[in-house]
Every structure is written in structure tokens, then in C-alpha cells.
């Protein structure tokens, strides 16, 4: 029966589409003369007709219809046109534009309070997101559509929402959520379908009894009519016989006296009256005959309808039995899903335990990493006014900072190691260890020489010789040496620049550029450049990794970018260093919001001379 219904629906859809396509020449002819709302209707119907034939033409007519709707300032017409535009883009697999126009339609439907249309367009948006593999947004829109359709008691749309949500979670292998929605779906749909089928059976049985009773009454009426007709027929035969006899008597009396003629005339008058009665009975008989034919036709039609109702009743009984079988099958599937759910929960507990152990180990590694970094007390003694904003992507960080005072020099390094999390943390510990080893003896030549030596140590430690498939790990770094007495600065960098903000007397931001090569093996290696710069009191220095400027966020999901980072520094440099740290932290958190996750470790170091 279900297959038959699908075939009928397909056939009906095919007829509708064919009819719409056959109307295309007539619609295009009408378009030349139509104006106003009539022209909108013609364009809208052309867009609908071309949808399955040529989505591009459908889109063109949809856009023309939308322009007319805007000129007419008719919101409902605008929403209908936007629906066709979105559907045309969907047919062309241009999902981004389909979403854009569906959302415009949604806003108008919401404004006009068209709740049924709003529920349907939410479901359409969810479908486009699902096809475009944006499962989270698909789930959000399906859920909203389900909520609206349930409030409106829009059962067909509710079923479609349940089926889409179940399919969505099954494809994501989230069987627990899929089972919950399946259970809710069966509870809603199963009870309604069975009660509806039973109700239909009860109605059909009542109609069957009524038809049976009516049939008996009609048969009784027909018998009565047959009896009446027999009586009329008998009377007609009697009248005809009497008329013949009277005519014979008249012919025999032609030679009689005037007195007899008068008698004959009277008899003729009587015959005329009888003939009138005969005509009246004939007319009555004709009316009865016509009425009988109509009754018979009515009886035949009702008998045919009764037979059809009996067949439908049998079909519904079969469907009811099929539903019962399906319910048994669903209960069996439910038991299997529950068993699978128990197995999944068991594996989940094991994974959760393993995760807890791993996180405990990483937390311990975090304490070790913090212990290796310069202490706050030491930096307060050496640097004066400064801040360090370090935001690991995971618990431990691949970004690190290194501070050392040797005689009249302060050495500051801010580095970004390959990777983040545990691998990045290992590289940061190697970098800190090599810096301590190279500069622990107090041998300071210049910043560029320090980076050259650090690169050689990294390559040696990681066995990097430029061979294929060898590890490409390393680090980007900004390193500067400040002479406390003369305020002379040396800087050298691998990808990471140094920003200096100075009032001279106007505010200016100086950028000391880094070399475009890492602290690791590089096919075009060269010695790192040593930059010299004379500092002044009040200058602000900023060293950082690319984690801040590369973070995605905002309304469009763009990167924060270096230009915005520099603009923030120019706006906040007059504030105390501690407040600058708070502002930078809040800015990046607001930029990410709730929709975007941190993509890399973030470190920003600032100090005032």
C-alpha cells in the first residue's frame, strides 16, 4: 500500500510539473502585457516552472519577481520570491547563497507572523546545512523547526524533522541521541497512526450498517413502486377495453334517433373524461417511472460506494496488522539499541578514565613548565613595569618567554614552537634548555649570533640534515638585548618582529622586521640579521607570537590580523602595563565569542623602558 501511495504521489508530481512546463509559452506570452501584481504572479509561476528544467532561468525570473515585490512593498510577495531564489540556488548546489536567501525569507515570515511558513523554511535551512556538511547548524534549524511544528500541531512537518534529526545523528555515529529522537518519534507517530486507523475502521463500519439499512429501505420502496405500477397497468388496460366497447356502441347507434344521438354525445363526453383520466394516469406513470430510474441509479451508485468502502475497510485492516508487525519490529530494534547503548557507555567509561589519567599527567606537566619559566619575583626585580599574556590553546603551551640579566644586559626572548599542547611543550622545554646553556656562561656578542647558535643546537638535537621525511620541528622567536646603562638595543628575529611605540613628540610605531627563516633547518639558510636601536625612557616594547593576530572570530569568522593588533597597541600604550594585559585578554576573548575556538597558543610580552 505504501509503495502504491509513493507511485501515485510521483505520478501526480510528474503531471503537475509537466503541466507547469506546458504553461511556459503561455506564461512568457502573458509576461509581455502583465503589470503590477499580475506580472509578479507570472514571473513567480515561470520561476516555479523552470525550477526542474533550468535552475538558472528559474533564478533569473525569481530575481525579477523579487524586484517587483520590493517596488510594490508587499512583504508576503517578497517572501515567496525569496523562497524561489533560495530553491534555485539549492538546485545549482550553491548552498551558501541558498542559505542567504532562505534566511531573508525567514526574517520576513517571522515579521508577518506566518508561523507555518516559518516552520517550513527553518526545516529547509536545516536541510541545506546538512547537505553542505554543517551538521551543528543543521541540528539547530531542525530543532527549531520541530519546536515550531509541534506548537502548531503541524504533524507532517514534525515527522520530517524527527526523521532528519535521527538520520543526522546516525551519520555522526551519535547513536545515543539518534535513539532518543527515534523513541520520541515512535511515541508520537505510532499512537496517532494506530488511533487514526482504528477510527477510520469504526467510521467505515458505521457507514456500512447505515448503507445496509438504507439499501433495505430502498428495496422496500422499489417493491412498493412495482406494486403501484402493476395497479396502474391494470387500470389502463381496463380503460382501453372500455373505450373500445364505447366506440363500438357509438358506431352501432349511428342510425338511432336524435334522442339516441344525444345519448351518444353524452357517452362521448364521458369517454373524453375517461380519456383525460387516462392521460393523467399516463403522466403520473411517466413521473413514477422517471423517479424509479433515478432511485435505481442512486441505489447503484451507493451500492458501488458501499463496495468501495468494504474494500478500503479491508485494506485498512491489513495496514493495521502491518503497523502492529512494525511495532513489534521497532520494539526488537529498541532492545538492540539499548544493548548497543550499554556497550557504548561501557567504552565511554573506559575512555573517560583514560582521559582523566592523561589530563592529570598534562596538569603535572603544566606545573613543571611553569617552574621552568622565569618567576614573577625575578622579572619584577629585572624588568620593572611589564606584562606577560600567555594563553595556552591546551593545558600546556608551545609558546614560551625567557628573561635573563647578565651584568649590564637584559636578554628577553619570546618564542613560538612548532605545534601546541604536549608536543609544543616538549619543544619549549628544549628551547629554554638551549638558551640557558648558550647564555649561561655570560658570553654575549650580539642577538643575531645568539640565534645562529640556537639554530645549530636545535638542528643537532633533532637530527635535522635536510633529508626527506625528517622532522621539520623548530621555533619562531624574537630576541632582544638591552644595555641597561646606555639603553642600546640589539634585536634579531625568526619570523617574529619587534614593535616599539614612542612619542616623538607624536606617537609612532616602529617595526624591527624579522628574517623569513625559522630556528630549524631551512633550504635557504643565512645568518640572522642583528638590528641596533637606541631606546629612550618611556619607550614601550612588544614581543609576541602569531597566535593573537591569527585567531578567528568576529561576525564573519575572519582572522584578527596584525593591523588590528597594532591599532590596539597604539590605543592602550599609555595605560599601565598590567591594565594593557587585561585589555588585550578581554579583546581576544570578545573576538572569539561563543562560536569560535582558540586555534593556537597566544603570547604577548610588553615592557616600558
Secondary structure, 3 states (H helix, E strand, C coil): CHHHHHHHHHHHHHHHHHHHHHCHHHHHHHHCCCCHHHHHHHHHHHHHHHCCCCHHHHHHHHHHHHHHHHHHCCHHHHHHHHHHHHHHHHHCCCHHHHHHHHHHHHHHHHHHCCHHHHHHHHHHHHHHHHHCCCHHHHHHHHHHHHHHHHHCCCHHHHHHHHHHHHHHHHHCCCHHHHHHHHHHHHHHHHHHHHHHHHHHHHHHHHHHHHHHHHHHHHHHHHHHHHHHHHHHHHHHHHHHHHHHHHHHHHHHCCCCCHHHHHHHHHHHHHHHHHHHHHHHHHHHHHHHHHHHHHHHHHHHHHHHHHHHHHHHHHHHHHHHHHHHHHHHHHHHHHHHHHHHHHHHHHHHHHHHHHHHHHHHHHHHHHHHHHHHCCCHHHHHHHHCCEEEEEECCCCCCCEEEEEEEECCEEEEEEEEECCCHHHHHHHHHHHHHHHHHHHCCCCCCCHHHHHHHHHHHHHHHHCCCCCCCCCCCCEEEEEEEEECCCCEEEEEEEECCEEEEEECCCEEEEEECCECCCECCCCCCCCCCCEEEECCCCCEEEEECCCCCCCEECCCCEECCHHHHHHHHHHHCCCCHHHHHHHHHHHHHHHHCCCCCCCCCEEEEEEEC
